[in-house]
Amino acid sequence: MSATLERAPDEPLPALVADFLRELAQLRRASALTVHAYERDLRALARLHLAPLEQLTTADVRRYAAKLHAGGLAPASLARTLSAWRSFFRWLGARGLVAANPVVGVRAPRAPKRLPKALAVDQAVSLTAHEPAADDRWAVRDKALVELLYSSGLRLAELVSLDLRYFDGGPGRGVSASWVDLDAAEVVVTGKGGKRRSVPVGRAAVAALRAWLAQRARIEGADERALFVSARGTRLAARSVQQRLDRLARSLGLPVHVHPHVLRHSMASHLLQSSGDLRAVQELLGHASISTTQIYTRLDWQHLAKAYDAAHPRARRKNA
């Protein structure tokens, strides 16, 4: 945290700030951590603004925000600080102590977008190409999980919600929201916002799923509908998928942490590298906006830049 935010804990708080924090704790029942966070951010404001806080102007807020940012406060932390200030002045306004909220309209700078992590192609191949023992039921299931995630780029919630076929259970039992159709080599999923889409399933994933279904058929008392089930026969939980995938990656010696969303990112990145078809990737991933999918073009550019630096004669450094 920036030193600008630090203030000796024994320095008295302005009376209005103390009243605000007391109400936050006693009347609004805010947690101790929340009250402490508000106190820290309002102490910072009191240190920056030596005049009575009721006299704070929007110009002051902009200047103080710029100072905190220049002092090293990250955009996300600055946004939280401004939110605390905004809440305090909203409280003052409700009591007629300020005519307007000087923090309204002041925003923290945008945080740089973090690129999603994706496996290198050889890492993805290593993860999906392993062959489990035919009699190891749960390893066969995990193989199908990995193949389907990398083949179709499903979200974790979409994966665990899959039924093994389409069910129309009739009154009171409901119909399938998401299911697999191996004959058509596709999965139909209901994703974010209740939007349904069909996603193709590659040959390797179809074969892995058929092998798993053969094992699944021998599990007594298994959930009637769930495609992926646990050792208890219940629908496989999202947390179990994460744990099994992480364990598999470590057993194969992969030097990166692998979780389901990494495979979704990897599928999108590798497909875009091969095809360059951004609209197709958008449709496969179920993104409502093309701008969400465009982040994978940045991943693709990083891949190309590394290839350039490694191979282009003009990019190589000359020996001293």
C-alpha positions as protocol buffer text, in pm:
chain_id: "A"
residue {
  index: 1
  type: MET
  ca { x: 0 y: 0 z: 0 }
}
residue {
  index: 2
  type: SER
  ca { x: 121 y: 353 z: -70 }
}
residue {
  index: 3
  type: ALA
  ca { x: 279 y: 535 z: 222 }
}
residue {
  index: 4
  type: THR
  ca { x: 36 y: 819 z: 150 }
}
residue {
  index: 5
  type: LEU
  ca { x: -241 y: 607 z: 298 }
}
residue {
  index: 6
  type: GLU
  ca { x: -62 y: 541 z: 625 }
}
residue {
  index: 7
  type: ARG
  ca { x: -163 y: 738 z: 931 }
}
residue {
  index: 8
  type: ALA
  ca { x: -75 y: 678 z: 1292 }
}
residue {
  index: 9
  type: PRO
  ca { x: -366 y: 484 z: 1448 }
}
residue {
  index: 10
  type: ASP
  ca { x: -361 y: 708 z: 1757 }
}
residue {
  index: 11
  type: GLU
  ca { x: -430 y: 1024 z: 1555 }
}
residue {
  index: 12
  type: PRO
  ca { x: -786 y: 1134 z: 1630 }
}
residue {
  index: 13
  type: LEU
  ca { x: -1046 y: 1096 z: 1357 }
}
residue {
  index: 14
  type: PRO
  ca { x: -1259 y: 1394 z: 1256 }
}
residue {
  index: 15
  type: ALA
  ca { x: -1577 y: 1382 z: 1463 }
}
residue {
  index: 16
  type: LEU
  ca { x: -1801 y: 1332 z: 1158 }
}
residue {
  index: 17
  type: VAL
  ca { x: -1593 y: 1038 z: 1039 }
}
residue {
  index: 18
  type: ALA
  ca { x: -1613 y: 881 z: 1384 }
}
residue {
  index: 19
  type: ASP
  ca { x: -1991 y: 923 z: 1383 }
}
residue {
  index: 20
  type: PHE
  ca { x: -2015 y: 768 z: 1036 }
}
residue {
  index: 21
  type: LEU
  ca { x: -1808 y: 467 z: 1137 }
}
residue {
  index: 22
  type: ARG
  ca { x: -2008 y: 421 z: 1457 }
}
residue {
  index: 23
  type: GLU
  ca { x: -2334 y: 415 z: 1260 }
}
residue {
  index: 24
  type: LEU
  ca { x: -2180 y: 177 z: 1008 }
}
residue {
  index: 25
  type: ALA
  ca { x: -2090 y: -66 z: 1284 }
}
residue {
  index: 26
  type: GLN
  ca { x: -2388 y: -33 z: 1517 }
}
residue {
  index: 27
  type: LEU
  ca { x: -2687 y: 47 z: 1296 }
}
residue {
  index: 28
  type: ARG
  ca { x: -2587 y: -104 z: 962 }
}
residue {
  index: 29
  type: ARG
  ca { x: -2421 y: -405 z: 1127 }
}
residue {
  index: 30
  type: ALA
  ca { x: -2117 y: -385 z: 897 }
}
residue {
  index: 31
  type: SER
  ca { x: -1841 y: -634 z: 970 }
}
residue {
  index: 32
  type: ALA
  ca { x: -1531 y: -530 z: 1161 }
}
residue {
  index: 33
  type: LEU
  ca { x: -1323 y: -571 z: 844 }
}
residue {
  index: 34
  type: THR
  ca { x: -1558 y: -341 z: 649 }
}
residue {
  index: 35
  type: VAL
  ca { x: -1548 y: -74 z: 921 }
}
residue {
  index: 36
  type: HIS
  ca { x: -1170 y: -98 z: 936 }
}
residue {
  index: 37
  type: ALA
  ca { x: -1144 y: -55 z: 557 }
}
residue {
  index: 38
  type: TYR
  ca { x: -1367 y: 255 z: 566 }
}
residue {
  index: 39
  type: GLU
  ca { x: -1165 y: 396 z: 855 }
}
residue {
  index: 40
  type: ARG
  ca { x: -837 y: 345 z: 671 }
}
residue {
  index: 41
  type: ASP
  ca { x: -964 y: 517 z: 355 }
}
residue {
  index: 42
  type: LEU
  ca { x: -1122 y: 807 z: 545 }
}
residue {
  index: 43
  type: ARG
  ca { x: -806 y: 855 z: 752 }
}
residue {
  index: 44
  type: ALA
  ca { x: -622 y: 891 z: 422 }
}
residue {
  index: 45
  type: LEU
  ca { x: -867 y: 1160 z: 314 }
}
residue {
  index: 46
  type: ALA
  ca { x: -832 y: 1346 z: 646 }
}
residue {
  index: 47
  type: ARG
  ca { x: -457 y: 1342 z: 605 }
}
residue {
  index: 48
  type: LEU
  ca { x: -475 y: 1477 z: 251 }
}
residue {
  index: 49
  type: HIS
  ca { x: -740 y: 1741 z: 326 }
}
residue {
  index: 50
  type: LEU
  ca { x: -636 y: 1944 z: 626 }
}
residue {
  index: 51
  type: ALA
  ca { x: -943 y: 2171 z: 611 }
}
residue {
  index: 52
  type: PRO
  ca { x: -1284 y: 2053 z: 742 }
}
residue {
  index: 53
  type: LEU
  ca { x: -1404 y: 1767 z: 525 }
}
residue {
  index: 54
  type: GLU
  ca { x: -1737 y: 1943 z: 465 }
}
residue {
  index: 55
  type: GLN
  ca { x: -1543 y: 2194 z: 255 }
}
residue {
  index: 56
  type: LEU
  ca { x: -1401 y: 1933 z: 18 }
}
residue {
  index: 57
  type: THR
  ca { x: -1455 y: 2009 z: -352 }
}
residue {
  index: 58
  type: THR
  ca { x: -1455 y: 1787 z: -659 }
}
residue {
  index: 59
  type: ALA
  ca { x: -1128 y: 1951 z: -767 }
}
residue {
  index: 60
  type: ASP
  ca { x: -978 y: 1847 z: -432 }
}
residue {
  index: 61
  type: VAL
  ca { x: -1096 y: 1488 z: -483 }
}
residue {
  index: 62
  type: ARG
  ca { x: -943 y: 1470 z: -829 }
}
residue {
  index: 63
  type: ARG
  ca { x: -615 y: 1611 z: -701 }
}
residue {
  index: 64
  type: TYR
  ca { x: -601 y: 1370 z: -407 }
}
residue {
  index: 65
  type: ALA
  ca { x: -689 y: 1072 z: -627 }
}
residue {
  index: 66
  type: ALA
  ca { x: -411 y: 1165 z: -868 }
}
residue {
  index: 67
  type: LYS
  ca { x: -169 y: 1196 z: -578 }
}
residue {
  index: 68
  type: LEU
  ca { x: -257 y: 853 z: -443 }
}
residue {
  index: 69
  type: HIS
  ca { x: -226 y: 697 z: -788 }
}
residue {
  index: 70
  type: ALA
  ca { x: 111 y: 864 z: -844 }
}
residue {
  index: 71
  type: GLY
  ca { x: 219 y: 731 z: -505 }
}
residue {
  index: 72
  type: GLY
  ca { x: 166 y: 375 z: -624 }
}
residue {
  index: 73
  type: LEU
  ca { x: -194 y: 299 z: -529 }
}
residue {
  index: 74
  type: ALA
  ca { x: -332 y: 47 z: -778 }
}
residue {
  index: 75
  type: PRO
  ca { x: -645 y: 136 z: -978 }
}
residue {
  index: 76
  type: ALA
  ca { x: -856 y: -126 z: -799 }
}
residue {
  index: 77
  type: SER
  ca { x: -747 y: 2 z: -456 }
}
residue {
  index: 78
  type: LEU
  ca { x: -806 y: 360 z: -564 }
}
residue {
  index: 79
  type: ALA
  ca { x: -1157 y: 269 z: -682 }
}
residue {
  index: 80
  type: ARG
  ca { x: -1228 y: 118 z: -339 }
}
residue {
  index: 81
  type: THR
  ca { x: -1097 y: 431 z: -167 }
}
residue {
  index: 82
  type: LEU
  ca { x: -1313 y: 660 z: -379 }
}
residue {
  index: 83
  type: SER
  ca { x: -1613 y: 439 z: -303 }
}
residue {
  index: 84
  type: ALA
  ca { x: -1554 y: 484 z: 70 }
}
residue {
  index: 85
  type: TRP
  ca { x: -1526 y: 860 z: 29 }
}
residue {
  index: 86
  type: ARG
  ca { x: -1839 y: 866 z: -185 }
}
residue {
  index: 87
  type: SER
  ca { x: -2036 y: 674 z: 81 }
}
residue {
  index: 88
  type: PHE
  ca { x: -1919 y: 911 z: 354 }
}
residue {
  index: 89
  type: PHE
  ca { x: -2028 y: 1222 z: 164 }
}
residue {
  index: 90
  type: ARG
  ca { x: -2359 y: 1057 z: 76 }
}
residue {
  index: 91
  type: TRP
  ca { x: -2408 y: 1015 z: 451 }
}
residue {
  index: 92
  type: LEU
  ca { x: -2319 y: 1381 z: 507 }
}
residue {
  index: 93
  type: GLY
  ca { x: -2562 y: 1488 z: 236 }
}
residue {
  index: 94
  type: ALA
  ca { x: -2848 y: 1291 z: 394 }
}
residue {
  index: 95
  type: ARG
  ca { x: -2794 y: 1501 z: 706 }
}
residue {
  index: 96
  type: GLY
  ca { x: -2781 y: 1830 z: 519 }
}
residue {
  index: 97
  type: LEU
  ca { x: -2416 y: 1884 z: 601 }
}
residue {
  index: 98
  type: VAL
  ca { x: -2303 y: 1917 z: 236 }
}
residue {
  index: 99
  type: ALA
  ca { x: -2494 y: 2054 z: -62 }
}
residue {
  index: 100
  type: ALA
  ca { x: -2353 y: 1799 z: -309 }
}
residue {
  index: 101
  type: ASN
  ca { x: -2134 y: 1491 z: -307 }
}
residue {
  index: 102
  type: PRO
  ca { x: -1789 y: 1602 z: -435 }
}
residue {
  index: 103
  type: VAL
  ca { x: -1683 y: 1244 z: -513 }
}
residue {
  index: 104
  type: VAL
  ca { x: -1966 y: 1175 z: -757 }
}
residue {
  index: 105
  type: GLY
  ca { x: -1825 y: 1154 z: -1110 }
}
residue {
  index: 106
  type: VAL
  ca { x: -1466 y: 1096 z: -999 }
}
residue {
  index: 107
  type: ARG
  ca { x: -1344 y: 759 z: -1121 }
}
residue {
  index: 108
  type: ALA
  ca { x: -1023 y: 568 z: -1074 }
}
residue {
  index: 109
  type: PRO
  ca { x: -814 y: 500 z: -1386 }
}
residue {
  index: 110
  type: ARG
  ca { x: -891 y: 174 z: -1560 }
}
residue {
  index: 111
  type: ALA
  ca { x: -689 y: -122 z: -1451 }
}
residue {
  index: 112
  type: PRO
  ca { x: -503 y: -292 z: -1734 }
}
residue {
  index: 113
  type: LYS
  ca { x: -683 y: -601 z: -1858 }
}
residue {
  index: 114
  type: ARG
  ca { x: -519 y: -920 z: -1745 }
}
residue {
  index: 115
  type: LEU
  ca { x: -466 y: -1167 z: -2021 }
}
residue {
  index: 116
  type: PRO
  ca { x: -621 y: -1507 z: -1957 }
}
residue {
  index: 117
  type: LYS
  ca { x: -367 y: -1780 z: -1905 }
}
residue {
  index: 118
  type: ALA
  ca { x: -343 y: -2042 z: -2175 }
}
residue {
  index: 119
  type: LEU
  ca { x: -136 y: -2356 z: -2205 }
}
residue {
  index: 120
  type: ALA
  ca { x: 126 y: -2388 z: -2472 }
}
residue {
  index: 121
  type: VAL
  ca { x: 13 y: -2623 z: -2747 }
}
residue {
  index: 122
  type: ASP
  ca { x: 255 y: -2896 z: -2641 }
}
residue {
  index: 123
  type: GLN
  ca { x: 129 y: -2870 z: -2281 }
}
residue {
  index: 124
  type: ALA
  ca { x: -232 y: -2905 z: -2395 }
}
residue {
  index: 125
  type: VAL
  ca { x: -138 y: -3206 z: -2608 }
}
residue {
  index: 126
  type: SER
  ca { x: 46 y: -3365 z: -2316 }
}
residue {
  index: 127
  type: LEU
  ca { x: -256 y: -3319 z: -2093 }
}
residue {
  index: 128
  type: THR
  ca { x: -509 y: -3460 z: -2339 }
}
residue {
  index: 129
  type: ALA
  ca { x: -295 y: -3735 z: -2497 }
}
residue {
  index: 130
  type: HIS
  ca { x: -240 y: -3940 z: -2182 }
}
residue {
  index: 131
  type: GLU
  ca { x: -416 y: -4277 z: -2192 }
}
residue {
  index: 132
  type: PRO
  ca { x: -564 y: -4407 z: -1867 }
}
residue {
  index: 133
  type: ALA
  ca { x: -582 y: -4775 z: -1783 }
}
residue {
  index: 134
  type: ALA
  ca { x: -900 y: -4917 z: -1933 }
}
residue {
  index: 135
  type: ASP
  ca { x: -1009 y: -5060 z: -1598 }
}
residue {
  index: 136
  type: ASP
  ca { x: -950 y: -4736 z: -1405 }
}
residue {
  index: 137
  type: ARG
  ca { x: -1304 y: -4599 z: -1412 }
}
residue {
  index: 138
  type: TRP
  ca { x: -1229 y: -4259 z: -1264 }
}
residue {
  index: 139
  type: ALA
  ca { x: -920 y: -4202 z: -1475 }
}
residue {
  index: 140
  type: VAL
  ca { x: -1135 y: -4277 z: -1782 }
}
residue {
  index: 141
  type: ARG
  ca { x: -1386 y: -4020 z: -1657 }
}
residue {
  index: 142
  type: ASP
  ca { x: -1112 y: -3762 z: -1601 }
}
residue {
  index: 143
  type: LYS
  ca { x: -979 y: -3823 z: -1951 }
}
residue {
  index: 144
  type: ALA
  ca { x: -1327 y: -3747 z: -2088 }
}
residue {
  index: 145
  type: LEU
  ca { x: -1348 y: -3432 z: -1875 }
}
residue {
  index: 146
  type: VAL
  ca { x: -1018 y: -3300 z: -2008 }
}
residue {
  index: 147
  type: GLU
  ca { x: -1091 y: -3386 z: -2370 }
}
residue {
  index: 148
  type: LEU
  ca { x: -1433 y: -3220 z: -2359 }
}
residue {
  index: 149
  type: LEU
  ca { x: -1307 y: -2903 z: -2188 }
}
residue {
  index: 150
  type: TYR
  ca { x: -1027 y: -2860 z: -2441 }
}
residue {
  index: 151
  type: SER
  ca { x: -1237 y: -2964 z: -2739 }
}
residue {
  index: 152
  type: SER
  ca { x: -1540 y: -2746 z: -2675 }
}
residue {
  index: 153
  type: GLY
  ca { x: -1421 y: -2467 z: -2445 }
}
residue {
  index: 154
  type: LEU
  ca { x: -1703 y: -2514 z: -2195 }
}
residue {
  index: 155
  type: ARG
  ca { x: -1728 y: -2317 z: -1875 }
}
residue {
  index: 156
  type: LEU
  ca { x: -1697 y: -2528 z: -1561 }
}
residue {
  index: 157
  type: ALA
  ca { x: -2063 y: -2472 z: -1467 }
}
residue {
  index: 158
  type: GLU
  ca { x: -2167 y: -2576 z: -1818 }
}
residue {
  index: 159
  type: LEU
  ca { x: -1959 y: -2892 z: -1798 }
}
residue {
  index: 160
  type: VAL
  ca { x: -2100 y: -3021 z: -1469 }
}
residue {
  index: 161
  type: SER
  ca { x: -2458 y: -2936 z: -1572 }
}
residue {
  index: 162
  type: LEU
  ca { x: -2447 y: -3167 z: -1875 }
}
residue {
  index: 163
  type: ASP
  ca { x: -2697 y: -3452 z: -1894 }
}
residue {
  index: 164
  type: LEU
  ca { x: -2591 y: -3767 z: -2076 }
}
residue {
  index: 165
  type: ARG
  ca { x: -2874 y: -3713 z: -2325 }
}
residue {
  index: 166
  type: TYR
  ca { x: -3177 y: -3490 z: -2364 }
}
residue {
  index: 167
  type: PHE
  ca { x: -3440 y: -3559 z: -2098 }
}
residue {
  index: 168
  type: ASP
  ca { x: -3801 y: -3446 z: -2097 }
}
residue {
  index: 169
  type: GLY
  ca { x: -3903 y: -3561 z: -1756 }
}
residue {
  index: 170
  type: GLY
  ca { x: -4261 y: -3443 z: -1774 }
}
residue {
  index: 171
  type: PRO
  ca { x: -4449 y: -3244 z: -1510 }
}
residue {
  index: 172
  type: GLY
  ca { x: -4243 y: -3176 z: -1200 }
}
residue {
  index: 173
  type: ARG
  ca { x: -3923 y: -3329 z: -1334 }
}
residue {
  index: 174
  type: GLY
  ca { x: -3817 y: -3071 z: -1585 }
}
residue {
  index: 175
  type: VAL
  ca { x: -3632 y: -3090 z: -1913 }
}
residue {
  index: 176
  type: SER
  ca { x: -3260 y: -3088 z: -1978 }
}
residue {
  index: 177
  type: ALA
  ca { x: -3095 y: -2747 z: -1993 }
}
residue {
  index: 178
  type: SER
  ca { x: -2765 y: -2891 z: -2121 }
}
residue {
  index: 179
  type: TRP
  ca { x: -2687 y: -3228 z: -2272 }
}
residue {
  index: 180
  type: VAL
  ca { x: -2449 y: -3421 z: -2497 }
}
residue {
  index: 181
  type: ASP
  ca { x: -2540 y: -3577 z: -2832 }
}
residue {
  index: 182
  type: LEU
  ca { x: -2252 y: -3800 z: -2935 }
}
residue {
  index: 183
  type: ASP
  ca { x: -2418 y: -3914 z: -3257 }
}
residue {
  index: 184
  type: ALA
  ca { x: -2425 y: -3552 z: -3370 }
}
residue {
  index: 185
  type: ALA
  ca { x: -2084 y: -3487 z: -3207 }
}
residue {
  index: 186
  type: GLU
  ca { x: -2210 y: -3183 z: -3019 }
}
residue {
  index: 187
  type: VAL
  ca { x: -2308 y: -3055 z: -2678 }
}
residue {
  index: 188
  type: VAL
  ca { x: -2599 y: -2821 z: -2619 }
}
residue {
  index: 189
  type: VAL
  ca { x: -2540 y: -2593 z: -2322 }
}
residue {
  index: 190
  type: THR
  ca { x: -2733 y: -2320 z: -2147 }
}
residue {
  index: 191
  type: GLY
  ca { x: -2473 y: -2062 z: -2055 }
}
residue {
  index: 192
  type: LYS
  ca { x: -2466 y: -1718 z: -1898 }
}
residue {
  index: 193
  type: GLY
  ca { x: -2786 y: -1522 z: -1922 }
}
residue {
  index: 194
  type: GLY
  ca { x: -2981 y: -1839 z: -1999 }
}
residue {
  index: 195
  type: LYS
  ca { x: -2853 y: -1837 z: -2357 }
}
residue {
  index: 196
  type: ARG
  ca { x: -2842 y: -2176 z: -2527 }
}
residue {
  index: 197
  type: ARG
  ca { x: -2579 y: -2269 z: -2782 }
}
residue {
  index: 198
  type: SER
  ca { x: -2458 y: -2581 z: -2962 }
}
residue {
  index: 199
  type: VAL
  ca { x: -2086 y: -2656 z: -2959 }
}
residue {
  index: 200
  type: PRO
  ca { x: -1910 y: -2923 z: -3168 }
}
residue {
  index: 201
  type: VAL
  ca { x: -1721 y: -3202 z: -2995 }
}
residue {
  index: 202
  type: GLY
  ca { x: -1399 y: -3325 z: -3156 }
}
residue {
  index: 203
  type: ARG
  ca { x: -1333 y: -3687 z: -3249 }
}
residue {
  index: 204
  type: ALA
  ca { x: -1092 y: -3746 z: -2962 }
}
residue {
  index: 205
  type: ALA
  ca { x: -1342 y: -3608 z: -2712 }
}
residue {
  index: 206
  type: VAL
  ca { x: -1624 y: -3820 z: -2858 }
}
residue {
  index: 207
  type: ALA
  ca { x: -1409 y: -4134 z: -2821 }
}
residue {
  index: 208
  type: ALA
  ca { x: -1317 y: -4041 z: -2461 }
}
residue {
  index: 209
  type: LEU
  ca { x: -1683 y: -3977 z: -2377 }
}
residue {
  index: 210
  type: ARG
  ca { x: -1792 y: -4311 z: -2523 }
}
residue {
  index: 211
  type: ALA
  ca { x: -1528 y: -4488 z: -2314 }
}
residue {
  index: 212
  type: TRP
  ca { x: -1655 y: -4308 z: -2003 }
}
residue {
  index: 213
  type: LEU
  ca { x: -2021 y: -4389 z: -2078 }
}
residue {
  index: 214
  type: ALA
  ca { x: -1929 y: -4757 z: -2099 }
}
residue {
  index: 215
  type: GLN
  ca { x: -1780 y: -4731 z: -1748 }
}
residue {
  index: 216
  type: ARG
  ca { x: -2068 y: -4518 z: -1622 }
}
residue {
  index: 217
  type: ALA
  ca { x: -2323 y: -4780 z: -1726 }
}
residue {
  index: 218
  type: ARG
  ca { x: -2174 y: -5018 z: -1468 }
}
residue {
  index: 219
  type: ILE
  ca { x: -2212 y: -4778 z: -1174 }
}
residue {
  index: 220
  type: GLU
  ca { x: -2505 y: -4890 z: -960 }
}
residue {
  index: 221
  type: GLY
  ca { x: -2735 y: -4615 z: -837 }
}
residue {
  index: 222
  type: ALA
  ca { x: -2575 y: -4346 z: -1051 }
}
residue {
  index: 223
  type: ASP
  ca { x: -2767 y: -4026 z: -1107 }
}
residue {
  index: 224
  type: GLU
  ca { x: -3018 y: -4094 z: -1382 }
}
residue {
  index: 225
  type: ARG
  ca { x: -2931 y: -3787 z: -1584 }
}
residue {
  index: 226
  type: ALA
  ca { x: -2584 y: -3651 z: -1504 }
}
residue {
  index: 227
  type: LEU
  ca { x: -2314 y: -3709 z: -1765 }
}
residue {
  index: 228
  type: PHE
  ca { x: -2034 y: -3696 z: -1509 }
}
residue {
  index: 229
  type: VAL
  ca { x: -2086 y: -3859 z: -1169 }
}
residue {
  index: 230
  type: SER
  ca { x: -1878 y: -3907 z: -856 }
}
residue {
  index: 231
  type: ALA
  ca { x: -1786 y: -4229 z: -680 }
}
residue {
  index: 232
  type: ARG
  ca { x: -2111 y: -4190 z: -483 }
}
residue {
  index: 233
  type: GLY
  ca { x: -2309 y: -4179 z: -807 }
}
residue {
  index: 234
  type: THR
  ca { x: -2411 y: -3817 z: -764 }
}
residue {
  index: 235
  type: ARG
  ca { x: -2357 y: -3543 z: -1021 }
}
residue {
  index: 236
  type: LEU
  ca { x: -1992 y: -3445 z: -1013 }
}
residue {
  index: 237
  type: ALA
  ca { x: -1932 y: -3117 z: -828 }
}
residue {
  index: 238
  type: ALA
  ca { x: -1739 y: -2828 z: -981 }
}
residue {
  index: 239
  type: ARG
  ca { x: -1482 y: -2838 z: -700 }
}
residue {
  index: 240
  type: SER
  ca { x: -1412 y: -3205 z: -770 }
}
residue {
  index: 241
  type: VAL
  ca { x: -1344 y: -3126 z: -1136 }
}
residue {
  index: 242
  type: GLN
  ca { x: -1095 y: -2859 z: -1033 }
}
residue {
  index: 243
  type: GLN
  ca { x: -916 y: -3090 z: -793 }
}
residue {
  index: 244
  type: ARG
  ca { x: -899 y: -3384 z: -1035 }
}
residue {
  index: 245
  type: LEU
  ca { x: -768 y: -3166 z: -1317 }
}
residue {
  index: 246
  type: ASP
  ca { x: -501 y: -3012 z: -1097 }
}
residue {
  index: 247
  type: ARG
  ca { x: -395 y: -3355 z: -974 }
}
residue {
  index: 248
  type: LEU
  ca { x: -376 y: -3491 z: -1327 }
}
residue {
  index: 249
  type: ALA
  ca { x: -164 y: -3200 z: -1451 }
}
residue {
  index: 250
  type: ARG
  ca { x: 80 y: -3238 z: -1162 }
}
residue {
  index: 251
  type: SER
  ca { x: 106 y: -3613 z: -1219 }
}
residue {
  index: 252
  type: LEU
  ca { x: 205 y: -3543 z: -1579 }
}
residue {
  index: 253
  type: GLY
  ca { x: 472 y: -3298 z: -1466 }
}
residue {
  index: 254
  type: LEU
  ca { x: 320 y: -2987 z: -1623 }
}
residue {
  index: 255
  type: PRO
  ca { x: 494 y: -2679 z: -1480 }
}
residue {
  index: 256
  type: VAL
  ca { x: 176 y: -2469 z: -1465 }
}
residue {
  index: 257
  type: HIS
  ca { x: -138 y: -2471 z: -1255 }
}
residue {
  index: 258
  type: VAL
  ca { x: -417 y: -2617 z: -1467 }
}
residue {
  index: 259
  type: HIS
  ca { x: -782 y: -2551 z: -1394 }
}
residue {
  index: 260
  type: PRO
  ca { x: -1091 y: -2580 z: -1615 }
}
residue {
  index: 261
  type: HIS
  ca { x: -1089 y: -2219 z: -1732 }
}
residue {
  index: 262
  type: VAL
  ca { x: -727 y: -2258 z: -1847 }
}
residue {
  index: 263
  type: LEU
  ca { x: -848 y: -2524 z: -2090 }
}
residue {
  index: 264
  type: ARG
  ca { x: -1126 y: -2292 z: -2212 }
}
residue {
  index: 265
  type: HIS
  ca { x: -869 y: -2018 z: -2271 }
}
residue {
  index: 266
  type: SER
  ca { x: -632 y: -2263 z: -2436 }
}
residue {
  index: 267
  type: MET
  ca { x: -898 y: -2391 z: -2675 }
}
residue {
  index: 268
  type: ALA
  ca { x: -989 y: -2034 z: -2777 }
}
residue {
  index: 269
  type: SER
  ca { x: -630 y: -1920 z: -2816 }
}
residue {
  index: 270
  type: HIS
  ca { x: -515 y: -2226 z: -3012 }
}
residue {
  index: 271
  type: LEU
  ca { x: -821 y: -2220 z: -3238 }
}
residue {
  index: 272
  type: LEU
  ca { x: -771 y: -1852 z: -3310 }
}
residue {
  index: 273
  type: GLN
  ca { x: -404 y: -1909 z: -3389 }
}
residue {
  index: 274
  type: SER
  ca { x: -499 y: -2178 z: -3640 }
}
residue {
  index: 275
  type: SER
  ca { x: -807 y: -2025 z: -3802 }
}
residue {
  index: 276
  type: GLY
  ca { x: -799 y: -1651 z: -3734 }
}
residue {
  index: 277
  type: ASP
  ca { x: -1180 y: -1664 z: -3723 }
}
residue {
  index: 278
  type: LEU
  ca { x: -1273 y: -1440 z: -3430 }
}
residue {
  index: 279
  type: ARG
  ca { x: -1649 y: -1465 z: -3491 }
}
residue {
  index: 280
  type: ALA
  ca { x: -1639 y: -1844 z: -3484 }
}
residue {
  index: 281
  type: VAL
  ca { x: -1449 y: -1840 z: -3154 }
}
residue {
  index: 282
  type: GLN
  ca { x: -1701 y: -1593 z: -3013 }
}
residue {
  index: 283
  type: GLU
  ca { x: -1988 y: -1825 z: -3103 }
}
residue {
  index: 284
  type: LEU
  ca { x: -1816 y: -2132 z: -2962 }
}
residue {
  index: 285
  type: LEU
  ca { x: -1739 y: -1960 z: -2632 }
}
residue {
  index: 286
  type: GLY
  ca { x: -2085 y: -1806 z: -2601 }
}
residue {
  index: 287
  type: HIS
  ca { x: -1959 y: -1450 z: -2561 }
}
residue {
  index: 288
  type: ALA
  ca { x: -2235 y: -1190 z: -2594 }
}
residue {
  index: 289
  type: SER
  ca { x: -1989 y: -930 z: -2723 }
}
residue {
  index: 290
  type: ILE
  ca { x: -1706 y: -967 z: -2972 }
}
residue {
  index: 291
  type: SER
  ca { x: -1499 y: -734 z: -2752 }
}
residue {
  index: 292
  type: THR
  ca { x: -1480 y: -1011 z: -2489 }
}
residue {
  index: 293
  type: THR
  ca { x: -1341 y: -1252 z: -2747 }
}
residue {
  index: 294
  type: GLN
  ca { x: -1092 y: -998 z: -2879 }
}
residue {
  index: 295
  type: ILE
  ca { x: -871 y: -1047 z: -2575 }
}
residue {
  index: 296
  type: TYR
  ca { x: -758 y: -1373 z: -2738 }
}
residue {
  index: 297
  type: THR
  ca { x: -614 y: -1174 z: -3028 }
}
residue {
  index: 298
  type: ARG
  ca { x: -373 y: -1027 z: -2773 }
}
residue {
  index: 299
  type: LEU
  ca { x: -274 y: -1378 z: -2669 }
}
residue {
  index: 300
  type: ASP
  ca { x: -227 y: -1463 z: -3035 }
}
residue {
  index: 301
  type: TRP
  ca { x: -12 y: -1153 z: -3085 }
}
residue {
  index: 302
  type: GLN
  ca { x: 206 y: -1251 z: -2789 }
}
residue {
  index: 303
  type: HIS
  ca { x: 253 y: -1592 z: -2950 }
}
residue {
  index: 304
  type: LEU
  ca { x: 352 y: -1433 z: -3280 }
}
residue {
  index: 305
  type: ALA
  ca { x: 585 y: -1186 z: -3111 }
}
residue {
  index: 306
  type: LYS
  ca { x: 767 y: -1466 z: -2928 }
}
residue {
  index: 307
  type: ALA
  ca { x: 799 y: -1662 z: -3252 }
}
residue {
  index: 308
  type: TYR
  ca { x: 938 y: -1352 z: -3424 }
}
residue {
  index: 309
  type: ASP
  ca { x: 1193 y: -1289 z: -3149 }
}
residue {
  index: 310
  type: ALA
  ca { x: 1303 y: -1652 z: -3159 }
}
residue {
  index: 311
  type: ALA
  ca { x: 1324 y: -1699 z: -3535 }
}
residue {
  index: 312
  type: HIS
  ca { x: 1348 y: -1374 z: -3733 }
}
residue {
  index: 313
  type: PRO
  ca { x: 1707 y: -1290 z: -3834 }
}
residue {
  index: 314
  type: ARG
  ca { x: 1658 y: -918 z: -3765 }
}
residue {
  index: 315
  type: ALA
  ca { x: 1522 y: -992 z: -3416 }
}
residue {
  index: 316
  type: ARG
  ca { x: 1827 y: -1188 z: -3305 }
}
residue {
  index: 317
  type: ARG
  ca { x: 2085 y: -1010 z: -3096 }
}
residue {
  index: 318
  type: LYS
  ca { x: 2433 y: -996 z: -3239 }
}
residue {
  index: 319
  type: ASN
  ca { x: 2714 y: -1132 z: -3031 }
}
residue {
  index: 320
  type: ALA
  ca { x: 2914 y: -859 z: -2863 }
}
